[in-house]
Amino acid sequence: MGRHREGLGRDARLRRQNRIRQWGRQQGGWSTMRRPACRIVCARMKSLLRRLYERVVPFLRRRAPLSRPPEAVVPRVPERWTQEQAIHEGRRIDYRLYVPPVPSGAQSPRSLVLMLHGCQQDPLDFATGTGMNELARAHNVVLVYPEQKHAANSHGCWNWFKPNHQQRDRGEPAMLAGLTRAVMRAHDVDPARVYVAGLSAGGSMAAILAECHADLFAAAGVHSGLPRGAATDAIAALAVMRHGMKPLAGRVEGHAMIVFQGDADEVVHPDNGVAVVESARGLDLMGGPPARCVTGASAQGRRYTRTCHPATAMGGPVEHWELHGIGHAWSGGDARGSYTDPAGISASAEMLRFFLENPRRARA
């Protein structure tokens, strides 16, 4: 009896399914029934997604920064700050090299500045104290920081006071000029835009290089230094540093130079700054256009007197910055470096400005 009822129920379900199928065939089949509904749903979804895109995407573009800078400002070659070595006549030279990044599409050659540290300093300390790398990055300038070996001078000073190191083709001037030329060849440097700068003993060597290698260095920056020939041995060097000196006679041709000297310097007498300026001017001391003198102060209140001697037929322009209240220290330097006075006017910025304004002049 139970099996008979199950059979009747199964038969009823089959008859009901057959009636549904028959009705569907009469209406054109299931596929024709679904198609209009599917079109309606798809059209509504597309409309909804389009409205969502039009509202959300512009909002996200306004709010979210680009994942990277535009291609036009992506450096083609990244900047470098490396420890390097060179050999000059059998002597190894250790130096730090800063090469700024090369922007995509850049074509113009670079400038170069040879940076000479002072006594008891090294290239890393000098780079930190002057902050010159950051300025060089903005102006596409290669920086070379050679290191004086303690075997050559027990205090790490450049030997500016020894006659052997005051000549063009001998000693440290020849070595430093050779290093400069090697870096120029390797890094596409404009030969008309090569400069030298230094502090104290480094500034004194910069003055020597400016005079002995005027064909190489377009201008020099001397901070708290002395002129070439100021001394011929260590004892004479200490005396002239302490008491100052009179300007040296006999200079014929001048050269472009910017000079910084603190009037509270107890290591290098302020009179030496005047001697450097007058040595750089050469025979321009005999005449020429009048100098322009201005006074001012740094943002921190350190005052200065700036005297500008214009270029003449005998040589390039010369600037003399007398730094009031500053001792034996790089003006406007970073306190993380040695021998710096952060409150002063930025000697680094003014030197680089002067250099870039004064490429080497073509000789008649």
C-alpha positions as CSV (number, residue, x, y, z in Angstrom):
1,M,0.0,0.0,0.0
2,G,2.8,2.4,0.9
3,R,4.7,1.6,-2.3
4,H,1.5,2.2,-4.3
5,R,1.2,5.7,-2.8
6,E,4.8,6.5,-3.5
7,G,4.3,5.5,-7.1
8,L,1.2,7.7,-7.4
9,G,3.2,10.7,-5.9
10,R,6.0,10.1,-8.3
11,D,3.6,10.0,-11.3
12,A,2.0,13.3,-10.2
13,R,5.4,15.0,-10.0
14,L,6.3,13.8,-13.5
15,R,3.0,15.0,-14.9
16,R,3.5,18.4,-13.3
17,Q,7.0,18.8,-14.7
18,N,5.8,17.7,-18.2
19,R,3.1,20.4,-18.1
20,I,5.7,23.0,-17.1
21,R,8.0,22.0,-20.0
22,Q,5.2,22.0,-22.5
23,W,4.1,25.5,-21.4
24,G,7.7,26.7,-21.7
25,R,8.0,25.4,-25.3
26,Q,4.7,27.1,-26.2
27,Q,6.2,30.4,-24.9
28,G,9.4,30.1,-27.0
29,G,11.6,28.2,-24.6
30,W,13.5,29.1,-21.5
31,S,16.2,30.9,-23.3
32,T,13.8,33.4,-24.9
33,M,12.2,34.0,-21.6
34,R,15.6,34.8,-19.8
35,R,17.1,37.1,-22.5
36,P,15.1,40.3,-21.9
37,A,15.6,40.1,-18.1
38,C,19.3,39.6,-18.5
39,R,19.6,42.7,-20.8
40,I,17.8,44.8,-18.3
41,V,20.0,43.7,-15.4
42,C,23.2,44.2,-17.4
43,A,22.2,47.6,-18.5
44,R,21.4,48.7,-15.0
45,M,24.8,47.3,-13.7
46,K,26.7,49.1,-16.4
47,S,24.9,52.4,-15.6
48,L,25.7,52.0,-11.9
49,L,29.4,51.2,-12.5
50,R,29.7,54.2,-14.8
51,R,28.3,56.6,-12.3
52,L,30.5,55.1,-9.6
53,Y,33.6,55.5,-11.7
54,E,32.8,59.1,-12.6
55,R,32.4,60.1,-9.0
56,V,35.0,58.0,-7.2
57,V,38.1,58.1,-9.6
58,P,38.4,62.0,-9.8
59,F,38.1,62.1,-6.0
60,L,40.9,59.6,-5.6
61,R,43.1,61.4,-8.1
62,R,42.7,64.7,-6.1
63,R,43.5,63.0,-2.8
64,A,46.2,60.5,-3.6
65,P,49.8,61.6,-4.7
66,L,51.5,60.1,-7.7
67,S,53.4,57.0,-6.8
68,R,56.6,58.6,-8.3
69,P,57.7,61.9,-9.9
70,P,56.9,62.5,-13.5
71,E,59.4,61.0,-15.9
72,A,60.9,64.4,-16.8
73,V,62.5,64.8,-13.3
74,V,63.6,61.2,-12.7
75,P,67.4,61.3,-12.5
76,R,69.0,59.4,-15.4
77,V,72.0,58.8,-13.1
78,P,71.7,58.9,-9.3
79,E,74.1,61.0,-7.2
80,R,77.3,59.5,-5.9
81,W,79.2,60.1,-2.6
82,T,82.1,57.8,-2.6
83,Q,85.6,57.2,-1.3
84,E,88.1,57.1,-4.1
85,Q,91.9,56.7,-4.8
86,A,94.3,58.0,-7.4
87,I,98.0,57.7,-8.0
88,H,100.2,60.6,-8.8
89,E,103.9,59.9,-9.5
90,G,103.8,56.9,-7.3
91,R,102.0,58.6,-4.4
92,R,98.5,57.4,-3.5
93,I,95.8,60.1,-3.1
94,D,92.7,59.3,-1.1
95,Y,89.7,61.5,-1.8
96,R,86.0,61.8,-1.4
97,L,84.0,62.4,-4.6
98,Y,80.6,64.0,-4.8
99,V,78.8,63.7,-8.2
100,P,75.3,65.2,-8.4
101,P,72.5,63.3,-10.1
102,V,72.0,63.7,-13.8
103,P,68.5,64.7,-14.7
104,S,66.9,63.0,-17.8
105,G,67.6,65.1,-20.9
106,A,70.5,67.1,-19.3
107,Q,73.1,68.1,-21.8
108,S,75.3,70.9,-20.3
109,P,78.7,69.9,-18.8
110,R,79.3,70.2,-15.1
111,S,81.3,72.6,-13.0
112,L,83.9,71.3,-10.5
113,V,85.2,72.6,-7.2
114,L,88.4,71.2,-5.5
115,M,87.7,71.4,-1.7
116,L,90.8,71.5,0.5
117,H,90.3,70.9,4.2
118,G,92.2,72.6,7.0
119,C,94.5,71.2,9.6
120,Q,93.2,68.4,11.9
121,Q,90.3,67.8,9.4
122,D,89.5,65.2,6.9
123,P,87.3,65.2,3.8
124,L,84.2,63.9,5.5
125,D,84.5,66.4,8.3
126,F,85.0,69.2,5.9
127,A,82.1,68.2,3.7
128,T,79.8,68.1,6.7
129,G,81.0,71.4,8.1
130,T,80.7,73.3,4.8
131,G,77.4,71.7,3.6
132,M,78.7,72.1,0.1
133,N,77.3,68.9,-1.2
134,E,73.7,70.1,-0.9
135,L,74.5,73.3,-2.8
136,A,76.4,71.3,-5.4
137,R,73.4,69.1,-6.0
138,A,71.2,72.1,-6.9
139,H,73.8,73.5,-9.3
140,N,75.2,70.4,-11.0
141,V,78.7,70.8,-9.5
142,V,81.2,67.9,-9.0
143,L,83.1,68.2,-5.7
144,V,86.5,66.7,-5.0
145,Y,87.8,66.4,-1.4
146,P,91.4,65.2,-1.3
147,E,92.8,64.1,2.0
148,Q,96.2,65.1,3.3
149,K,98.2,62.2,4.7
150,H,99.6,62.5,8.2
151,A,102.8,61.0,6.8
152,A,103.2,64.2,4.8
153,N,102.2,66.5,7.7
154,S,101.7,65.4,11.3
155,H,98.7,67.7,11.7
156,G,97.1,66.9,8.4
157,C,97.9,70.3,7.0
158,W,98.6,71.1,3.4
159,N,102.3,72.2,3.2
160,W,101.6,75.7,1.9
161,F,104.7,77.1,3.8
162,K,107.3,74.9,2.1
163,P,108.9,76.2,-1.1
164,N,108.7,72.7,-2.7
165,H,104.9,73.0,-2.4
166,Q,104.6,76.5,-3.8
167,Q,105.6,75.6,-7.4
168,R,103.5,74.7,-10.4
169,D,105.0,71.4,-11.4
170,R,106.2,70.1,-8.0
171,G,104.9,68.8,-4.7
172,E,101.3,69.1,-3.7
173,P,100.2,71.7,-6.3
174,A,101.2,69.3,-9.1
175,M,99.5,66.4,-7.4
176,L,96.2,68.3,-6.7
177,A,96.2,69.7,-10.3
178,G,96.7,66.2,-11.7
179,L,93.9,64.8,-9.5
180,T,91.6,67.6,-10.7
181,R,92.3,66.9,-14.4
182,A,91.7,63.2,-13.9
183,V,88.2,63.8,-12.4
184,M,87.4,66.3,-15.1
185,R,88.0,63.7,-17.8
186,A,85.9,61.1,-16.0
187,H,82.9,63.3,-15.3
188,D,82.3,65.6,-18.3
189,V,83.4,68.8,-16.6
190,D,83.5,72.1,-18.4
191,P,87.2,73.2,-18.5
192,A,86.1,76.8,-18.1
193,R,84.3,76.1,-14.9
194,V,86.9,74.5,-12.6
195,Y,87.5,76.1,-9.1
196,V,89.3,75.6,-5.9
197,A,88.3,76.4,-2.3
198,G,89.8,75.8,1.1
199,L,90.0,76.6,4.8
200,S,93.1,77.7,6.7
201,A,96.0,75.6,5.4
202,G,93.5,74.4,2.7
203,G,92.8,78.1,1.9
204,S,96.5,78.9,1.6
205,M,97.0,76.0,-0.8
206,A,93.9,77.2,-2.8
207,A,95.7,80.6,-3.2
208,I,98.8,78.8,-4.4
209,L,96.8,76.7,-7.0
210,A,95.0,79.8,-8.2
211,E,98.3,81.5,-9.0
212,C,100.4,78.5,-10.2
213,H,97.6,76.9,-12.2
214,A,95.6,79.8,-13.5
215,D,95.1,77.9,-16.7
216,L,93.2,75.2,-14.8
217,F,91.3,77.1,-12.0
218,A,89.0,79.9,-13.1
219,A,88.6,81.2,-9.5
220,A,89.5,80.5,-5.9
221,G,87.8,80.7,-2.6
222,V,90.1,81.4,0.4
223,H,88.7,81.2,3.9
224,S,91.1,82.2,6.7
225,G,94.2,81.5,4.6
226,L,97.4,83.2,3.5
227,P,98.9,84.1,0.1
228,R,101.5,82.2,-1.8
229,G,105.0,82.9,-0.6
230,A,103.9,84.1,2.9
231,A,106.4,81.8,4.5
232,T,109.2,79.4,3.6
233,D,109.3,77.2,6.7
234,A,107.2,76.2,9.7
235,I,108.7,78.8,12.0
236,A,108.0,81.6,9.6
237,A,104.5,80.2,9.0
238,L,103.6,80.4,12.7
239,A,105.0,84.0,12.9
240,V,103.0,85.3,10.0
241,M,99.9,83.5,11.1
242,R,100.1,85.1,14.5
243,H,101.2,88.7,13.5
244,G,100.0,89.1,10.0
245,M,101.9,90.2,7.0
246,K,102.3,93.1,4.5
247,P,101.1,92.5,0.9
248,L,103.6,90.9,-1.3
249,A,105.0,92.9,-4.2
250,G,105.8,91.7,-7.7
251,R,102.5,90.2,-8.7
252,V,101.7,91.1,-12.4
253,E,98.5,89.3,-13.3
254,G,95.6,88.9,-10.9
255,H,93.0,86.2,-10.7
256,A,89.4,85.9,-9.7
257,M,89.1,85.2,-5.9
258,I,86.6,85.4,-3.1
259,V,88.2,85.8,0.4
260,F,86.6,85.3,3.8
261,Q,88.4,86.3,7.0
262,G,87.1,86.6,10.6
263,D,88.2,89.7,12.5
264,A,88.2,87.7,15.7
265,D,90.5,85.0,14.3
266,E,93.2,84.1,16.8
267,V,94.9,81.5,14.6
268,V,95.3,83.4,11.3
269,H,95.7,87.2,11.8
270,P,93.0,89.2,10.0
271,D,95.8,91.2,8.1
272,N,96.5,88.0,6.2
273,G,93.0,88.3,4.5
274,V,94.0,91.7,3.2
275,A,97.3,90.3,1.9
276,V,95.4,87.5,0.1
277,V,93.1,90.1,-1.6
278,E,95.9,92.4,-2.7
279,S,97.9,89.5,-4.0
280,A,94.9,88.3,-6.1
281,R,94.5,91.8,-7.5
282,G,98.0,91.9,-8.9
283,L,98.9,95.2,-10.5
284,D,95.3,96.4,-10.2
285,L,96.5,97.9,-7.0
286,M,98.0,100.7,-9.2
287,G,94.5,101.8,-10.4
288,G,91.3,100.6,-12.0
289,P,87.7,101.0,-11.2
290,P,86.8,101.9,-7.6
291,A,85.8,99.1,-5.2
292,R,82.2,98.8,-4.0
293,C,81.8,98.3,-0.2
294,V,78.6,97.2,1.5
295,T,77.7,96.0,5.0
296,G,75.1,93.6,6.2
297,A,74.3,90.8,8.6
298,S,73.4,87.2,8.6
299,A,69.9,86.0,9.7
300,Q,71.5,85.2,13.1
301,G,72.9,88.7,13.4
302,R,76.6,88.2,12.5
303,R,77.7,91.3,10.7
304,Y,80.1,91.5,7.7
305,T,81.7,94.1,5.4
306,R,81.9,93.0,1.8
307,T,84.3,94.8,-0.6
308,C,84.0,94.1,-4.3
309,H,86.9,94.9,-6.7
310,P,85.6,94.7,-10.3
311,A,87.4,92.7,-13.0
312,T,90.0,94.6,-15.1
313,A,92.3,93.8,-18.0
314,M,94.8,92.4,-15.6
315,G,92.6,90.0,-13.8
316,G,89.2,88.8,-12.6
317,P,87.0,90.3,-9.8
318,V,88.0,90.0,-6.2
319,E,85.6,90.0,-3.2
320,H,86.7,90.5,0.4
321,W,84.3,89.5,3.2
322,E,85.4,90.7,6.6
323,L,83.4,88.7,9.1
324,H,82.8,90.6,12.3
325,G,83.0,88.6,15.5
326,I,83.9,85.4,13.8
327,G,87.1,83.4,14.8
328,H,88.9,80.7,12.9
329,A,85.8,79.0,11.5
330,W,83.9,78.5,8.3
331,S,81.2,81.1,8.3
332,G,77.7,79.7,8.2
333,G,78.9,76.2,8.5
334,D,77.2,73.2,10.0
335,A,77.9,72.7,13.7
336,R,78.4,68.9,13.2
337,G,81.7,69.8,11.4
338,S,84.8,71.2,13.1
339,Y,85.9,74.8,12.8
340,T,82.5,76.2,11.9
341,D,80.4,79.2,13.0
342,P,76.7,78.5,12.1
343,A,75.6,82.0,12.9
344,G,77.7,83.6,10.1
345,I,76.8,84.4,6.5
346,S,77.0,81.2,4.4
347,A,80.5,81.2,2.9
348,S,79.6,78.1,1.0
349,A,76.7,79.7,-0.8
350,E,78.6,82.9,-1.5
351,M,81.6,81.0,-2.8
352,L,79.5,78.9,-5.2
353,R,77.7,82.0,-6.4
354,F,81.0,83.7,-7.1
355,F,82.4,80.7,-8.9
356,L,79.4,80.2,-11.2
357,E,79.4,83.9,-12.0
358,N,83.1,83.7,-13.1
359,P,84.1,81.1,-15.6
360,R,87.6,81.3,-16.9
361,R,88.0,84.2,-19.2
362,A,89.3,83.6,-22.7
363,R,92.8,84.9,-23.2
364,A,93.5,87.5,-25.9
